[in-house]
Amino acid sequence: QVQLVESGGGLVQPGGSLRLSCTFSARLFRIYVMGWYRQAPGKQRELVATITGGGNTNYADSVKGRFTISGDNAKNMMYLQMNSLKSEDTAVYYCNEGTKGLLSWGQGTQVTVSS
């Protein structure tokens, strides 16, 4: 069973930056489009960014121009660079397969944007 481990979250002021990391236990980029999701309190989980094995990326309108997704095939890792953070970015962030979240979900990493 593939394991996904997210890290890098924390408390940051509005306008600040964070870099999230996701470690895989397998070479997932060969098989899947991968993505970052987030779930805010009281809201459904939403997909915010995806990346293919070839490096093609896509973003939700709410994060476009502020977030950058990247991956490292050799290290079995994926990243989410988040800049110009807003209070509405506060959520638990997860990595998973980038269409329907087909893999087992990890614990996620909490991102809190607050002054």
For each residue, the residues with C-beta under 8 A, 3 or more apart:
1: 104
2: 24 25 26 28 103 104
3: 24 25 104 106
4: 22 23 24 25 94 95 96 103 104 105 106
5: 22 23 106 107
6: 9 20 21 22 93 94 95 106 107 108 109
7: 20 21 22 23 109
8: 18 19 20 21 109
9: 6 18 20 92 93 109 110 111 112
10: 18 110 111 112
11: 112 114
12: 16 17 18 85 111 112 113
13: 16 113 114 115
14: 85 86 87 113 114 115
15: 84 85
16: 12 13 85 113
17: 12 81 82 83 84 85
18: 8 9 10 12 82 85 111
19: 8 79 80 81 82
20: 6 7 8 9 36 79 80 82 93 109 111
21: 6 7 8 77 78 79
22: 4 5 6 7 34 36 77 78 79 80 95 106
23: 4 5 7 76 77
24: 2 3 4 27 28 76 77 78
25: 2 3 4 76
26: 2 76
27: 24 30 31 73 76
28: 2 24 31 32 34 76 97 103
29: 32 34 52 53 71 73
30: 27 53 73
31: 27 28
32: 28 29 97 98 102 103
33: 50 51 52 53 97 98 99
34: 22 28 29 50 51 71 78 95 96 97 98
35: 47 48 49 50 51 69 95 96 97 98 99 101
36: 20 22 47 48 49 50 67 69 78 80 93 94 95
37: 45 46 47 48 93 94 95 96 101
38: 45 46 48 89 91 92 93 94 111
39: 43 44 45 46 91 92 94 108
40: 43 88 90 91
41: 91
42:
43: 39 40 46 91
44: 39
45: 37 38 39 94 101
46: 37 38 39 43 60
47: 35 36 37 50 60 98
48: 35 36 37 38 59 60 62 63 67 80 93
49: 35 36 57 58 59 60 63 67 68 69 80
50: 33 34 35 36 47 57 58 69 98 99
51: 33 34 35 55 56 57 58 69 70 71 78 98
52: 29 33 55 56 57
53: 29 30 33 71 73
54:
55: 51 52 71
56: 51 52
57: 49 50 51 52 68 69
58: 49 50 51
59: 48 49 63 64 67 69
60: 46 47 48 49 63 64
61: 64
62: 48 88
63: 48 49 59 60 66 67 82 89
64: 59 60 61 67
65:
66: 63 82 83 84 85
67: 36 48 49 59 63 64 80 81 82 83
68: 49 57 80 81 83
69: 35 36 49 50 51 57 59 78 79 80 81
70: 51 78 79 81
71: 29 34 51 53 55 77 78 79
72: 75 76 77 78 79
73: 27 29 30 53 76
74:
75: 72
76: 23 24 25 26 27 28 72 73
77: 21 22 23 24 71 72
78: 21 22 24 34 36 51 69 70 71 72 95
79: 19 20 21 22 69 70 71 72
80: 19 20 22 36 48 49 67 68 69 93
81: 17 19 67 68 69 70
82: 17 18 19 20 63 66 67 85 89 111
83: 17 66 67 68
84: 15 17 66
85: 12 14 15 16 17 18 66 82 89 111 113
86: 14 89 113
87: 14 90 113 114
88: 40 62 113
89: 38 63 82 85 86 111 113
90: 40 87 111 112 113 114
91: 38 39 40 41 43 110 111
92: 9 38 39 108 109 110 111
93: 6 9 20 36 37 38 48 80 108 109 110 111
94: 4 6 36 37 38 39 45 101 105 106 108
95: 4 6 22 34 35 36 37 78 106
96: 4 34 35 37 101 102 103 105 106
97: 28 32 33 34 35 100 101 102 103
98: 32 33 34 35 47 50 51
99: 33 35 50 102
100: 97
101: 35 37 45 94 96 97 105
102: 32 96 97 99
103: 2 4 28 32 96 97
104: 1 2 3 4
105: 4 94 96 101 108
106: 3 4 5 6 22 94 95 96
107: 5 6
108: 6 39 92 93 94 105
109: 6 7 8 9 20 92 93
110: 9 10 91 92 93
111: 9 10 12 18 20 38 82 85 89 90 91 92 93
112: 9 10 11 12 90
113: 12 13 14 16 85 86 87 88 89 90
114: 11 13 14 87 90
115: 13 14
